[in-house]
Amino acid sequence: MCKTKNLFILTVSLLASGCVRDSAGNSDHLHADTVVKAKKDSGVAVGSELQDSSKKRPYTPPEISEEAMQRALIRRRDSSFNVYSNIRADYRIIGYEAPDTNTRKMILFSVFTSDVEKNPFECPYGSYYDSAQGDRLVLKYIGEHGSFIEAHISGSQRKPATVYFQKKWVEFDDERD
């Protein structure tokens, strides 16, 4: 009987320790996928401010260093559009659906793994470290459109489309053979 009573008390104690009471006296169960958000001014954790860490937060890309900025290279002689992978440079070159940065992102080239892995911007043509994708991805310069350059994107198993890149992320190689 004593063992049963001790087991009962132990069980009730364990269950009770898994609850938190908020200032209104309500209790919430803590789960492995929740975190307690501390009040900024007091540094005290409050149970009513529990957050579910499994909820997706908006992706915040890393900052670009102006001193280490790299651009895409366009060769006018063959209209090729190239982005070379360079771990020592910063770049995030985005191709948009229209000549407006508020339109859908169609393709992205970035040095940052967090920009490329799992395609966080949900670009239909993907996210890459560079443009060296063989016949899977072909980009050709078409012309200029205001503060954007216009390019044609195609490749094996890709529906051809027109994308727009901001001019500040592009430089031209005018060398002739």
C-alpha positions as CSV (number, residue, x, y, z in Angstrom):
1,M,0.0,0.0,0.0
2,C,2.8,2.4,0.9
3,K,4.6,1.7,-2.4
4,T,1.4,2.4,-4.3
5,K,0.9,5.7,-2.4
6,N,4.5,6.7,-3.1
7,L,4.2,5.8,-6.8
8,F,1.0,7.8,-7.0
9,I,2.6,10.9,-5.3
10,L,5.6,10.6,-7.6
11,T,3.4,10.4,-10.7
12,V,1.3,13.4,-9.6
13,S,4.5,15.4,-8.9
14,L,6.0,14.6,-12.3
15,L,2.7,15.6,-14.1
16,A,2.4,18.8,-12.1
17,S,6.0,19.9,-12.9
18,G,5.1,19.7,-16.6
19,C,2.7,22.6,-16.3
20,V,3.2,26.3,-16.1
21,R,0.7,28.8,-14.6
22,D,0.4,32.2,-16.2
23,S,-0.6,35.4,-14.3
24,A,-4.3,34.6,-14.8
25,G,-3.9,31.1,-13.2
26,N,-4.3,29.2,-16.4
27,S,-1.9,26.3,-17.0
28,D,-0.3,25.3,-20.2
29,H,1.7,22.1,-20.8
30,L,5.3,22.5,-21.9
31,H,6.3,20.4,-24.9
32,A,9.8,19.7,-26.4
33,D,9.0,21.9,-29.3
34,T,8.2,25.1,-27.3
35,V,10.4,27.8,-26.0
36,V,9.7,30.4,-23.3
37,K,10.0,33.9,-24.5
38,A,11.6,36.2,-21.9
39,K,10.2,39.7,-21.3
40,K,12.8,42.1,-22.7
41,D,12.6,44.6,-19.9
42,S,12.7,42.2,-16.9
43,G,14.4,39.2,-18.3
44,V,11.8,37.0,-16.6
45,A,10.2,34.2,-18.5
46,V,6.4,34.3,-18.4
47,G,4.3,31.2,-19.2
48,S,1.7,33.2,-21.1
49,E,4.3,34.0,-23.7
50,L,5.1,30.5,-24.8
51,Q,5.9,30.2,-28.5
52,D,5.9,27.2,-30.7
53,S,9.3,26.9,-32.2
54,S,8.0,24.7,-35.0
55,K,6.3,27.7,-36.6
56,K,8.2,29.1,-39.5
57,R,9.7,32.5,-39.1
58,P,10.3,34.6,-42.2
59,Y,13.8,34.0,-43.7
60,T,16.2,36.9,-43.0
61,P,19.1,36.8,-45.4
62,P,22.7,37.6,-44.3
63,E,24.0,41.1,-44.9
64,I,26.1,41.8,-48.0
65,S,29.5,43.5,-47.6
66,E,30.0,46.3,-50.1
67,E,33.8,45.8,-50.0
68,A,33.5,42.1,-50.9
69,M,30.6,42.4,-53.4
70,Q,30.8,40.3,-56.6
71,R,28.6,40.8,-59.7
72,A,27.4,38.6,-62.5
73,L,29.5,38.8,-65.7
74,I,27.9,39.3,-69.1
75,R,29.9,38.8,-72.2
76,R,28.5,41.0,-75.0
77,R,30.2,38.9,-77.7
78,D,28.0,35.9,-77.0
79,S,25.4,37.3,-74.6
80,S,26.4,34.8,-71.9
81,F,25.4,35.5,-68.3
82,N,27.7,34.0,-65.7
83,V,27.9,34.0,-61.9
84,Y,31.2,32.5,-60.6
85,S,31.3,30.9,-57.2
86,N,33.7,32.7,-54.9
87,I,33.6,32.0,-51.2
88,R,35.7,35.1,-50.5
89,A,33.1,37.4,-52.1
90,D,29.5,38.4,-51.1
91,Y,26.7,38.2,-53.7
92,R,23.0,37.6,-53.8
93,I,22.0,38.0,-57.4
94,I,18.2,37.6,-57.9
95,G,16.3,37.3,-61.2
96,Y,12.8,38.7,-60.9
97,E,9.7,38.0,-62.9
98,A,9.4,41.6,-64.0
99,P,11.7,44.7,-63.8
100,D,10.5,45.3,-60.2
101,T,12.1,44.0,-57.0
102,N,8.6,43.5,-55.5
103,T,7.7,40.8,-58.1
104,R,8.3,37.1,-57.8
105,K,11.9,35.9,-57.4
106,M,12.5,33.5,-60.3
107,I,16.2,32.5,-59.7
108,L,18.9,33.2,-57.2
109,F,22.7,33.0,-57.1
110,S,24.3,33.5,-53.7
111,V,27.5,32.7,-51.8
112,F,25.4,32.1,-48.6
113,T,24.4,28.5,-47.9
114,S,21.3,29.7,-46.1
115,D,20.2,31.4,-49.3
116,V,20.8,28.3,-51.5
117,E,19.9,25.2,-49.4
118,K,16.2,24.3,-49.5
119,N,15.5,27.3,-51.8
120,P,14.1,29.6,-49.0
121,F,13.0,32.2,-51.5
122,E,11.0,29.5,-53.4
123,C,12.4,30.4,-56.8
124,P,10.8,28.3,-59.5
125,Y,14.2,28.1,-61.4
126,G,16.1,27.3,-58.1
127,S,18.8,28.7,-55.9
128,Y,22.5,28.2,-56.8
129,Y,26.0,29.1,-55.8
130,D,27.0,29.8,-59.4
131,S,25.6,29.6,-63.0
132,A,27.8,26.5,-64.0
133,Q,24.9,24.1,-64.2
134,G,25.7,22.6,-67.6
135,D,22.7,22.3,-69.9
136,R,20.4,22.3,-66.9
137,L,20.5,26.1,-66.8
138,V,21.2,28.6,-69.6
139,L,21.1,32.3,-69.1
140,K,21.5,34.8,-72.0
141,Y,21.5,38.6,-71.9
142,I,18.8,40.2,-74.0
143,G,19.0,43.9,-73.2
144,E,18.5,46.7,-70.7
145,H,15.2,47.7,-69.2
146,G,15.5,50.8,-67.0
147,S,17.6,49.9,-63.9
148,F,17.4,46.2,-64.8
149,I,18.9,43.9,-67.4
150,E,16.7,41.5,-69.2
151,A,17.8,37.8,-69.6
152,H,16.4,34.7,-71.1
153,I,16.5,31.6,-69.0
154,S,16.2,28.1,-70.3
155,G,17.7,24.6,-70.0
156,S,16.9,20.9,-70.1
157,Q,13.5,20.3,-68.5
158,R,13.0,24.0,-68.0
159,K,10.2,26.1,-69.4
160,P,11.9,29.2,-71.1
161,A,11.2,32.5,-69.5
162,T,12.4,36.1,-69.3
163,V,14.0,37.3,-66.0
164,Y,15.2,40.6,-64.8
165,F,18.3,41.3,-62.7
166,Q,19.2,44.7,-61.1
167,K,22.0,46.4,-63.0
168,K,24.0,47.0,-59.8
169,W,24.6,43.2,-59.7
170,V,25.9,43.0,-63.2
171,E,29.0,44.0,-65.1
172,F,29.9,43.7,-68.7
173,D,33.0,42.1,-70.2
174,D,33.5,43.9,-73.6
175,E,36.6,42.0,-74.6
176,R,36.6,40.9,-78.2
177,D,38.3,37.7,-79.5
